[in-house]
Amino acid sequence: MLRVIRSVITCVGLLQMFMLVPAYGQTSGETSVRDEISQLAEADFDGIADVITSLAATGDPTVAPVLHALRAGDIYWRKSDQLVVRAEKIPKRMLRLLDPLTGAVIDEVKKRKVSKVKVNNTLRRTIDTALGNLTLRSPDRIVRLDAAAQLFKNRDPDTLPILDAALAAETDDDVAAAMREARAAILLQDAETSPSDARTAIEMMIERGDSDARNVLAGYAPKNAALSLAAEEGIATIDRSLRLWSYAQNVWQGLSLGSVLLLAAIGLAITFGVMGVINMAHGELVMIGAYTTFVVQEFIRTSAPYLFDMSLFIAAPLAFLTAGLVGICIERGVVRFLYGRPLETLLATWGVSLILQQAVRSIFGPNNREVGNPSFMSGAFELGGLTITWNRLWIILFALAVFVFLLFVMRRTMLGLQMRAVTQNRAMAANMGIRTGWVDAMTFGLGAGIAGLAGVALSQIDNVSPNLGQSYIVDSFMVVVFGGAGNLWGALAGAFTLGIANKFLEPFSGAVLAKVLVLIFIILFIQKRPRGLFALKGRAVEA
Amino acid sequence: MSAVKGERAVPAPQAGHAATLNRRRLLNTRGWTFLLVLAAVAVGVPWLNATGALPDYAVSLVGKYLCFALLAIALDLLWGYCGILSLGHAAFFALGGYAMGMHLMREIGDRGVYANPDLPDFMVFLNWQELPWFWSGFDMFWFAALMALFVPGLLAFVFGWFAFRSRVTGVYLSIITQAMTYALMLAFFRNEMGFGGNNGLTDFKDVLGFDLASQETRTGLMVLSAIAVAIGFLICRAVVISKAGKVIVGIRDAESRMRFLGYRVEGYKLFVFVLSAMLAGLAGALYTPQVGIINPGEFSPANSIEVVIWVALGGRGTLVGAAIGAVIVAAAKTVLTGLFPEAWLFVLGGMFVFVTIFMPRGVLGVWDAMVDGMWQTRGMDPRERRLAS
């Protein structure tokens, strides 16, 4: 995040430089900036601090990149003529020297020909403050917002006059609000602030209501009893709202985990529920989906890079087909011979899973493969106190879409009708002319295809490796067992319940123990309801 | 669920033979042969080692296989005779192994890296101040040996009591046993558990004063394992031929019928489950000193399923077959992972598929069919022959 901000600032600074420099020409302003910069050669820490202060005092936006470079330790001076330059590393232990203001290349020299202008942490703070002041007047509102936020964090009383001046000149409402908050935070640093100012400031902090605001209030120690009471109440209010937000965050993360579980388990619910087949190779079908995504992206990368953002839309149907085909092969080749022997099916499909795993390991290698996020799936946005990443949001939506698609297939299509008929009474369905063998193959293929789709989604948030499937298989079985086999709604309820339960337990017990607790809970739960939350009723159970 | 129907589809080895109903002897020809082979191994392997025909490591390897064989026999009693497929049997094995490992850890005393007389190295490393309560008593061998049987037995009792009481059967039971071992694996990976975290327990020095690194101790442990296999086999055999054994087979073939006949099915199942878990624990306790390490990886669901394939390959419901299967698969694993590491999972996976589809009765089943065929060509009814034996 910080890096992004910094690069934004740098970019803005550079842009301004290109736009402004020709207009300015060699103005007196630039000359004085250059004079100041040249003082950096052979300066001690105090000297550097003076330079920084006077650079900031110029109010010239072109000095911002220089200060950034100084903070990053990229400013050097040449030993031969004490010229102060910015340097970037090039191979063979050489440095390319650039003009600190314009960025024009001056020379390329050996490292020992130059000496670095060293900065310590005190200086870095000085630079940050100076940059904050500089950027408060920047023409770009994002930069100004950012500067206000920076001042809020540093809460340096010395910056108050500059901030007041900037606030008076500010026209943008959002920026002004951010500046007022920063001002309030700075005021609360000082126990001597007048009671009326302090009261408004406290209210502002409560309004803001995040953990930074809480820290400001916690650091406020007025002599006035009424004020300190107000601050304490403010802390309590913020704590309450923070707790609410953390619950919301837990729910969100639980939904996110639940959607992943749902994707992994829903195909299993079909094969297990409709056919009574325990498919231990389900995780490997998920893995095949993820590798299909990888292959599609590789192909796009080499031959059609402009399609990269579309890669998932291409990969999804392909993954569905690939995994579905593999699934049909498994059904026709292995499972078919084992109907009515669920334990043997379990063993045989486990064998298939080992073979698939090793096959993928032999073809693609044992290491993690990199699958990229398309642009619409990267990044995050803030919703109140929540940070929501796009990829998680899309995966939740995707899981729900797959769920609705499956509901549609089961309820509204011929295949779904036949599947339900076979579930309810296999012999009767066969007598009615349904080709149960064909329905079995299609059902298995459908479940496998859904696993492939899950793989596409998982490739966006997890490592794509031959072990991908293994890490989900036990969890997805738990979802099916908990939710009740043969019921899509059961899988939905099971996945989200387990996901949210996991995330709520995690803060108290740690991630691993949370998982263990959930497993123990399920083991106990299935004592009470041996066939899950949404059990099939009637004779179908015994079939 | 459809376990009942499932078992009917493939007649289990004894089902349908008149001989099943007769009271059988503790040891038939096959049983005697098995015990003789075990004795031959216990005597022959050390002798071959002494003459130099067998390298030292092979003795420990045989000892390891024998532990696996005992584990397979334990699972066969449960799965082959009672129809309960446990996908978490390696958990009992590992618990037994940990109990013994804890004793061996205490035996190290102040010879560890940190030379702390009370705390094992990993606890010193994690800044633990004193021995947790559940480690107390493990400095005594008899206590550790008891715990190696008691802890798996207790877990099996609690787990089974809950599961069988609420009639969780078939694949559901298999899946929650798998969840059990998975949960244990995750728990044992945690350093806070006090069992060494993901490194497990290792660096053992000696047991009962015998140096674990010496060849004599290793040979002794191998012979002990062989004796344990023999005892485990005899116990299982005794259960199988007893009247309770008939009930247990009845439960496998038609659980609800046995219930209607008035048998307390839960009790029988629980008995078999606990006995099987304790035998698995014994196997684990013998395994740890021979391989010199026990870590949470032993709890992984894949390990448990591998035990199932040993039994399936050898022929379930035969006890002897389970031991044979364990040795075949373990030996194949040793050879193949050494020669073609890539191929091993293909072979193992293929074995699962092949055995379940083409050899539902395992190696011994194929053997029986061949022998029967031979007798038929000589004009004698195999059933009569079997009755005669």
Interface residues (C-beta under 8 A of the other chain):
Chain A: G276 I278 V334 F337 L338 G340 R341 P342 L343 E344 T345 L346 L347 A348 W350 G351 V352 S353 L354 I355 L356 Q357 Q358 A359 R361 S362 Q470 V474 F477 M478 V481 G510 V512 L513 K515 V516 L519 I520 I522 I523 L524 I526 Q527 K528 P530 R531 V541 E542 A543
Chain B: M1 S2 A3 K5 G6 A9 V10 L85 L87 F159 F162 A163 R165 S166 R167 V168 G170 V171 Y172 S174 I175 I176 Q178 A179 M180 Y182 A183 L186 A187 F189 R190 P301 A302 I305 V308 I309 A312 E342 W344 L345 F346 L348 G349 G350 M351 F352 V353 V355 T356 I357 P360
